[in-house]
Amino acid sequence: MNTEVRAHTKGMLTVFLRSIITYVFLLFIMRLMGKRQLSQLQPFEFVITLIVAELACIPMSDTSIPLSYGIIPMFTMFILHILITKLASKNHKFNRFLNGVPVVVISPKGIDHRLLDQLDMNVTDLLHALRAAGYFYPSEVAYAIMETNGTLSVLPKSGFAPATPEDLSVKVDESEIPYPIICEGSSFTENILLSGITEEEVDDLLSRHALKRDDVLLLTVDKERNVYLQPYVGSAISEEKL
């Protein structure tokens, strides 16, 4: 019985020490790879990070596998990361192939739904990203660029750039959040009620611009009845009220 206890204790101690060694080595490797948040990783960096994390688990969970079987592949991934990074920095074509290129999803003409399709995004995803960047109105945005690491960079129109409280000359009503009324041809009845408009007013707005609901990529209306209308074909319309 004592022999079994000693063997069990020895096994636990081995797992404990292997875990510490693996953790220290993994921490060392990740520090050498540079300081980046997960959301800032390029696709190839994210893949390498996932592989390294998986490799670190193998020697920790299975004591029958030599510790070197986890450490050597992790070190190999680090070397591969350095080589790819150096090559990408020297060769523009390879960097473009590896990471892709930034995509302008909003321009002065409005939202480019074709580019959104290429990115496997929809308008709802774009609105979420805009709100995360601090912009609730697409009409406030001059350019929005989807970066290669999946973050959205926003250049606001003049007059909508971030300002300090001292810079503001008017009080902003925080309740004036735009409601998506039509998104990619689909209507949101509950948002129509919340915005205080009627279905007839929506239809009148569309008829003035010779549009049907299926022709609309995005229509938003706020409590002040400010309209942002982006058809699939043509430029966005924002200088209008219902």
Secondary structure, DSSP 8 states (H G I E B T S, - for coil): -HHHHHHHHHHHHHHHHHHHHHHHHHHHHHHHT----GGG--HHHHHHHHHHHHHHHHHHH-TTS-THHHHHHHHHHHHHHHHHHHHHHH-HHHHHHHH---EEEEETTEE-HHHHHHTT--HHHHHHHHHHTT---GGGEEEEEE-TTS-EEEEE-TT-S---GGG--S---TT---EEEEETTEE-HHHHHHHT--HHHHHHHHHHTT--GGGEEEEEE-TT-BEEEEESSS--B-S-B-
